[in-house]
Amino acid sequence: MNILFAASEVAPFIKTGGLADVAGSLPPALARAGHDVHVILPLYEGIGHDWRSQMTFLKHFNVTLAWRSAYCGVFELVRDGVTYWFVDNEGYFKRDTLYGHYDDCERFAFFSRAVLEAAGQLNWPVDVIHCNDWQTALIPVYLLEDRYRIPQLSHAKTVFTIHNIEYQGRFGKQVMDDVLGLDWSYYNDGMLACYEDINLMRGAIIAADYITTVSPTYAQQLRDPYYAHGMEGILGENSHKMQGILNGIDTVLYDPATMPGLAQNFTPRAPVTGKRACKAALQKAVGLTPDPKVPVIACVSRLAGHKGFHLVTEVLDRIMALDVQVVVLGTGEQEYEQAFLDAQSRYPGRFSAQIMYSAALSNVIYAGADLFLMPSVSEPCGLSQMIAMRFGTVPVVRETGGLRDSVPPYNKYTGEGRGFSFANVDSGDLLHVLTQAVELYHTDTKAWRKLQKAGMTADFTWTNSAKLYLDIYQQLLG
């Protein structure tokens, strides 16, 4: 199959969140299965010279967007069996940040048009276009008409993946004429209309041939108004073409046996010495008192309400009464940043608040911590819990989205499980399971080692997920 994967960010070229990790890992897995995979993304200012020096200029052409005729250049880079196309227009993409601009609707409408035009201009017949989040939501909508204009798209099917339904691409109705260049029937018939606004994600849900989300549990939760952010109705109407597929992680990148920068590498067969060295290095790096016996609890996250950090702050002093050390890495809402900085002052040597983003430090934390806390209110998939388990760090999670799907809870009678979990959005429940985890750490080394090994040997590769996506593609193509 010829698969065109469209995303607004792709690792390792440019990244702000988990979408980039998916777009950087799933296409190579599809290519390894024997398919011709092209990934297309904007050529942002933030894509560095090292990558640009490896690109080849292919072609330039104009893209029609409402009344505009905008320049579009395409550069190519081949890596790991995947061809990457970079869409160039400095007016839209030479910005300091990827998102949050006044003309985001126009920028990504242009990108969506460019994705379809590129297939025709570069004469690459497409079987499946895999779109991701609201920034590419117009592709299935535009394809309804463009498939008759561009021969290379005549048989193309579309898959639309919802990575986070909180961000839907909602804009005022004036963009219909001025930006989108679509007939008002798309609004009047309900494809793009939502609460008197234009909603691009709604359009993709209706127009796409298939919809996926990033975990089976999240797919179920999107039928619930609590999680669906106003989209439960349209998702319910389209549930016949919807499936949740759990994301994977890059197990080569996140390999404790080979990752550079660790105090000592280690494997699932012999993790103890390496974990001990990594723990000592972590304690030193973040200012915790050196102590091999005290359990270190870690959080690496955006510090936001939907990540459940209010549950942590409500019982923070009671957590510290468990005789533990805590390290938090991340930035976000001021109330949580300040709460953790205050805790660092109250518990010197026992609580470390690293209010920053640091990929290198996050790896030190994954490798050196004993417990990894993710109390999320909503978590479509989550990658951090998988990475933590890969490094023998036992997760404590709330049972939501991909956390529920990837962390089966510890059963003290059978010894099965990979971590600890709680169901309710309740700080008392969080404290209860965290207390159980700390108690097991102190009292049953054998059971603890079994938990660590179960997490380190779990299959979080993209191979299984890629097979499920390929099944969907092949089903759509008959």
PETA-V614427 format. One record per pair of residues at least 24 apart in sequence whose ideal C-beta (glycine too) atoms are under 8 Angstrom apart, sorted by the first residue. I is the first residue (numbers start at 1). GAP is how many residues later the second one is. If there is no record, write none. Layout:
BEGIN
i = <I | I>
gap = <GAP | GAP>
END
This chain:
BEGIN
i = <1 | 1 | 1 | 1 | 1 | 1 | 1 | 1 | 2 | 2 | 2 | 2 | 2 | 2 | 2 | 2 | 3 | 3 | 3 | 3 | 3 | 3 | 3 | 3 | 3 | 3 | 3 | 4 | 4 | 4 | 4 | 4 | 4 | 4 | 4 | 4 | 4 | 4 | 5 | 5 | 5 | 5 | 5 | 5 | 5 | 6 | 6 | 6 | 6 | 6 | 6 | 6 | 6 | 6 | 6 | 6 | 7 | 7 | 7 | 7 | 7 | 7 | 7 | 8 | 8 | 8 | 8 | 8 | 8 | 8 | 8 | 8 | 8 | 9 | 9 | 10 | 10 | 10 | 13 | 13 | 13 | 13 | 14 | 14 | 14 | 14 | 14 | 16 | 16 | 18 | 18 | 18 | 18 | 18 | 19 | 19 | 19 | 21 | 21 | 21 | 21 | 22 | 22 | 22 | 22 | 22 | 23 | 24 | 25 | 25 | 25 | 25 | 26 | 26 | 26 | 26 | 26 | 27 | 28 | 28 | 28 | 28 | 29 | 29 | 29 | 29 | 29 | 29 | 30 | 30 | 30 | 31 | 31 | 31 | 32 | 32 | 33 | 33 | 33 | 35 | 36 | 37 | 37 | 37 | 38 | 38 | 38 | 38 | 38 | 39 | 39 | 39 | 39 | 40 | 40 | 40 | 40 | 40 | 40 | 40 | 41 | 41 | 41 | 41 | 42 | 42 | 42 | 42 | 42 | 42 | 42 | 43 | 43 | 43 | 43 | 43 | 43 | 43 | 44 | 44 | 44 | 44 | 45 | 45 | 45 | 45 | 46 | 47 | 51 | 55 | 58 | 58 | 59 | 59 | 60 | 61 | 61 | 63 | 63 | 63 | 63 | 64 | 64 | 65 | 65 | 65 | 65 | 65 | 65 | 66 | 66 | 66 | 66 | 66 | 67 | 67 | 70 | 72 | 72 | 72 | 72 | 74 | 74 | 74 | 85 | 85 | 87 | 87 | 87 | 87 | 89 | 99 | 105 | 105 | 105 | 105 | 105 | 105 | 105 | 106 | 106 | 108 | 108 | 108 | 108 | 108 | 109 | 109 | 109 | 109 | 111 | 111 | 112 | 112 | 112 | 112 | 112 | 113 | 113 | 115 | 116 | 116 | 116 | 116 | 116 | 117 | 119 | 119 | 119 | 119 | 120 | 120 | 120 | 120 | 123 | 124 | 125 | 125 | 125 | 126 | 126 | 126 | 127 | 127 | 127 | 127 | 127 | 128 | 128 | 128 | 128 | 128 | 128 | 128 | 129 | 129 | 129 | 129 | 130 | 130 | 130 | 130 | 131 | 131 | 131 | 131 | 131 | 131 | 132 | 132 | 132 | 133 | 133 | 133 | 133 | 133 | 133 | 134 | 134 | 134 | 134 | 134 | 134 | 135 | 136 | 136 | 137 | 137 | 137 | 137 | 137 | 138 | 138 | 138 | 138 | 139 | 140 | 140 | 140 | 140 | 140 | 141 | 141 | 141 | 141 | 141 | 141 | 141 | 141 | 143 | 144 | 155 | 157 | 157 | 157 | 157 | 157 | 158 | 158 | 158 | 158 | 159 | 159 | 159 | 159 | 159 | 159 | 159 | 159 | 159 | 160 | 160 | 160 | 160 | 160 | 160 | 161 | 161 | 161 | 161 | 162 | 162 | 162 | 162 | 162 | 162 | 162 | 163 | 163 | 163 | 163 | 164 | 165 | 165 | 165 | 165 | 165 | 165 | 165 | 166 | 166 | 166 | 168 | 168 | 168 | 168 | 168 | 168 | 168 | 169 | 169 | 169 | 170 | 170 | 170 | 170 | 170 | 171 | 171 | 171 | 172 | 172 | 173 | 173 | 194 | 195 | 201 | 202 | 202 | 205 | 205 | 205 | 205 | 206 | 206 | 208 | 209 | 209 | 210 | 210 | 210 | 210 | 210 | 211 | 211 | 211 | 211 | 211 | 212 | 212 | 212 | 212 | 212 | 212 | 213 | 213 | 213 | 213 | 213 | 214 | 214 | 214 | 214 | 214 | 214 | 214 | 214 | 215 | 215 | 215 | 215 | 215 | 215 | 215 | 215 | 215 | 215 | 215 | 216 | 216 | 216 | 216 | 216 | 217 | 217 | 217 | 217 | 217 | 217 | 218 | 218 | 218 | 218 | 218 | 218 | 219 | 219 | 220 | 221 | 221 | 221 | 227 | 243 | 243 | 245 | 245 | 245 | 246 | 246 | 246 | 246 | 246 | 247 | 247 | 247 | 247 | 248 | 248 | 248 | 248 | 248 | 248 | 248 | 249 | 249 | 249 | 249 | 249 | 249 | 249 | 250 | 251 | 251 | 251 | 254 | 254 | 254 | 254 | 255 | 256 | 256 | 256 | 256 | 256 | 259 | 259 | 261 | 261 | 261 | 262 | 262 | 262 | 263 | 263 | 266 | 268 | 268 | 268 | 268 | 271 | 271 | 271 | 271 | 271 | 272 | 274 | 275 | 275 | 275 | 275 | 278 | 278 | 278 | 278 | 279 | 279 | 279 | 280 | 281 | 281 | 282 | 282 | 282 | 282 | 282 | 282 | 283 | 283 | 285 | 285 | 286 | 286 | 286 | 286 | 286 | 287 | 287 | 288 | 288 | 288 | 288 | 288 | 289 | 289 | 289 | 291 | 294 | 294 | 294 | 295 | 295 | 295 | 295 | 295 | 295 | 295 | 296 | 296 | 296 | 296 | 296 | 296 | 296 | 296 | 297 | 297 | 297 | 297 | 297 | 297 | 297 | 297 | 297 | 297 | 297 | 298 | 298 | 298 | 298 | 298 | 298 | 298 | 298 | 298 | 298 | 298 | 298 | 299 | 299 | 299 | 299 | 299 | 299 | 299 | 299 | 300 | 300 | 300 | 300 | 300 | 300 | 300 | 301 | 301 | 301 | 301 | 301 | 302 | 302 | 302 | 303 | 303 | 303 | 303 | 303 | 303 | 303 | 303 | 303 | 304 | 304 | 304 | 305 | 305 | 306 | 306 | 306 | 307 | 307 | 307 | 307 | 307 | 307 | 308 | 308 | 308 | 308 | 308 | 308 | 308 | 309 | 309 | 309 | 310 | 310 | 311 | 311 | 311 | 311 | 311 | 312 | 312 | 312 | 312 | 313 | 314 | 315 | 315 | 315 | 315 | 316 | 318 | 319 | 319 | 320 | 320 | 320 | 322 | 322 | 322 | 323 | 324 | 324 | 325 | 325 | 325 | 326 | 326 | 326 | 327 | 327 | 327 | 327 | 327 | 328 | 328 | 328 | 329 | 329 | 329 | 329 | 329 | 329 | 329 | 330 | 330 | 330 | 330 | 331 | 331 | 331 | 366 | 366 | 366 | 367 | 367 | 369 | 370 | 370 | 371 | 371 | 371 | 371 | 371 | 371 | 372 | 373 | 373 | 374 | 374 | 375 | 376 | 376 | 376 | 377 | 379 | 382 | 385 | 386 | 386 | 388 | 389 | 389 | 389 | 389 | 389 | 389 | 390 | 390 | 390 | 391 | 392 | 392 | 392 | 392 | 393 | 393 | 394 | 394 | 394 | 394 | 394 | 394 | 394 | 394 | 395 | 395 | 395 | 396 | 396 | 396 | 396 | 396 | 396 | 397 | 398 | 398 | 398 | 398 | 399 | 406 | 406 | 410 | 410 | 410 | 410 | 412 | 412 | 415 | 415 | 416 | 417 | 417 | 418 | 418 | 418 | 418 | 419 | 419>
gap = <34 | 35 | 126 | 127 | 469 | 472 | 473 | 476 | 33 | 34 | 36 | 122 | 123 | 124 | 125 | 126 | 24 | 27 | 32 | 33 | 34 | 35 | 123 | 124 | 125 | 127 | 470 | 34 | 35 | 36 | 111 | 115 | 120 | 122 | 124 | 125 | 126 | 152 | 25 | 32 | 33 | 34 | 35 | 125 | 127 | 33 | 34 | 35 | 106 | 109 | 123 | 124 | 125 | 126 | 130 | 133 | 32 | 33 | 34 | 125 | 126 | 128 | 129 | 33 | 34 | 90 | 91 | 100 | 103 | 124 | 125 | 127 | 128 | 32 | 89 | 29 | 31 | 74 | 28 | 34 | 38 | 71 | 27 | 30 | 32 | 33 | 84 | 82 | 83 | 145 | 196 | 229 | 363 | 365 | 113 | 114 | 144 | 226 | 228 | 229 | 362 | 110 | 139 | 141 | 192 | 225 | 109 | 226 | 223 | 224 | 225 | 437 | 222 | 436 | 439 | 440 | 443 | 55 | 52 | 53 | 54 | 434 | 219 | 432 | 433 | 434 | 436 | 437 | 436 | 439 | 440 | 49 | 50 | 51 | 49 | 434 | 433 | 434 | 437 | 435 | 47 | 44 | 45 | 46 | 44 | 45 | 46 | 47 | 86 | 43 | 44 | 45 | 46 | 44 | 45 | 46 | 47 | 74 | 75 | 78 | 43 | 44 | 45 | 46 | 44 | 45 | 47 | 50 | 51 | 65 | 69 | 30 | 32 | 43 | 44 | 45 | 46 | 50 | 49 | 50 | 51 | 54 | 48 | 49 | 50 | 51 | 52 | 39 | 26 | 31 | 27 | 64 | 62 | 63 | 28 | 56 | 60 | 47 | 50 | 51 | 54 | 49 | 117 | 41 | 44 | 45 | 48 | 114 | 116 | 111 | 112 | 113 | 114 | 115 | 111 | 114 | 40 | 38 | 42 | 45 | 46 | 44 | 47 | 48 | 33 | 37 | 24 | 27 | 28 | 31 | 25 | 36 | 64 | 66 | 70 | 74 | 75 | 93 | 95 | 69 | 73 | 26 | 27 | 28 | 30 | 61 | 29 | 66 | 70 | 71 | 24 | 25 | 24 | 25 | 26 | 27 | 30 | 25 | 29 | 24 | 26 | 27 | 30 | 34 | 37 | 33 | 31 | 33 | 34 | 37 | 30 | 31 | 32 | 33 | 29 | 28 | 26 | 27 | 30 | 26 | 27 | 30 | 28 | 29 | 30 | 346 | 350 | 28 | 29 | 30 | 31 | 345 | 348 | 349 | 27 | 28 | 29 | 30 | 28 | 29 | 31 | 339 | 27 | 28 | 29 | 30 | 73 | 77 | 28 | 29 | 31 | 28 | 29 | 30 | 31 | 34 | 68 | 33 | 34 | 35 | 66 | 67 | 70 | 34 | 24 | 68 | 32 | 63 | 64 | 66 | 67 | 42 | 62 | 65 | 66 | 65 | 63 | 64 | 67 | 68 | 69 | 41 | 45 | 50 | 51 | 59 | 62 | 63 | 66 | 64 | 63 | 322 | 52 | 53 | 316 | 319 | 320 | 49 | 50 | 51 | 52 | 49 | 50 | 51 | 52 | 53 | 310 | 313 | 314 | 317 | 44 | 45 | 48 | 50 | 51 | 52 | 50 | 51 | 52 | 53 | 39 | 49 | 50 | 51 | 52 | 60 | 218 | 50 | 51 | 217 | 218 | 216 | 36 | 57 | 62 | 63 | 64 | 66 | 215 | 63 | 140 | 212 | 26 | 31 | 32 | 33 | 34 | 61 | 63 | 30 | 31 | 32 | 24 | 27 | 28 | 29 | 30 | 26 | 27 | 29 | 25 | 26 | 24 | 25 | 36 | 35 | 30 | 29 | 32 | 26 | 29 | 30 | 33 | 28 | 32 | 33 | 32 | 267 | 31 | 32 | 33 | 262 | 266 | 24 | 27 | 30 | 31 | 32 | 30 | 31 | 32 | 33 | 257 | 260 | 29 | 30 | 31 | 32 | 167 | 30 | 31 | 32 | 33 | 166 | 167 | 187 | 188 | 29 | 30 | 31 | 32 | 165 | 166 | 186 | 187 | 189 | 190 | 191 | 27 | 28 | 29 | 30 | 189 | 27 | 183 | 184 | 185 | 187 | 188 | 26 | 161 | 162 | 163 | 183 | 184 | 24 | 25 | 24 | 157 | 179 | 180 | 151 | 225 | 229 | 220 | 223 | 224 | 135 | 156 | 159 | 160 | 219 | 134 | 136 | 155 | 218 | 138 | 212 | 213 | 214 | 215 | 216 | 217 | 134 | 137 | 138 | 141 | 211 | 212 | 213 | 212 | 139 | 209 | 210 | 112 | 133 | 136 | 137 | 135 | 111 | 134 | 135 | 136 | 200 | 104 | 108 | 99 | 102 | 103 | 101 | 102 | 105 | 104 | 105 | 126 | 124 | 185 | 188 | 189 | 121 | 178 | 181 | 182 | 185 | 177 | 93 | 92 | 93 | 117 | 177 | 86 | 89 | 90 | 113 | 89 | 90 | 91 | 88 | 83 | 87 | 45 | 82 | 83 | 85 | 86 | 87 | 42 | 85 | 76 | 79 | 41 | 66 | 68 | 75 | 79 | 62 | 65 | 37 | 39 | 61 | 62 | 64 | 36 | 60 | 61 | 34 | 29 | 30 | 31 | 29 | 30 | 75 | 76 | 143 | 146 | 147 | 28 | 29 | 30 | 31 | 72 | 73 | 74 | 75 | 27 | 28 | 29 | 30 | 72 | 73 | 74 | 75 | 76 | 99 | 137 | 28 | 29 | 30 | 31 | 67 | 68 | 71 | 73 | 74 | 75 | 90 | 95 | 27 | 28 | 29 | 30 | 31 | 73 | 74 | 75 | 29 | 30 | 62 | 65 | 66 | 72 | 84 | 28 | 29 | 31 | 73 | 83 | 28 | 29 | 30 | 25 | 27 | 28 | 29 | 30 | 33 | 34 | 37 | 52 | 28 | 29 | 32 | 28 | 72 | 70 | 71 | 72 | 25 | 67 | 68 | 69 | 70 | 72 | 66 | 67 | 68 | 69 | 90 | 117 | 122 | 27 | 30 | 66 | 26 | 117 | 64 | 114 | 115 | 116 | 119 | 61 | 63 | 115 | 118 | 26 | 113 | 112 | 113 | 115 | 116 | 27 | 113 | 112 | 115 | 27 | 30 | 31 | 112 | 113 | 116 | 115 | 26 | 114 | 25 | 26 | 27 | 24 | 25 | 26 | 24 | 25 | 27 | 38 | 42 | 24 | 25 | 26 | 25 | 27 | 28 | 29 | 32 | 33 | 36 | 24 | 25 | 26 | 27 | 24 | 25 | 26 | 24 | 25 | 27 | 24 | 26 | 24 | 24 | 71 | 24 | 25 | 63 | 66 | 67 | 70 | 24 | 24 | 61 | 24 | 29 | 55 | 24 | 25 | 27 | 48 | 24 | 24 | 34 | 72 | 74 | 67 | 29 | 30 | 66 | 67 | 69 | 71 | 65 | 66 | 70 | 65 | 60 | 61 | 63 | 64 | 59 | 62 | 24 | 25 | 26 | 43 | 54 | 57 | 58 | 61 | 24 | 25 | 60 | 24 | 25 | 34 | 37 | 38 | 41 | 24 | 24 | 25 | 27 | 32 | 24 | 52 | 54 | 27 | 30 | 37 | 41 | 28 | 35 | 32 | 35 | 38 | 34 | 37 | 33 | 36 | 37 | 40 | 32 | 36>
END
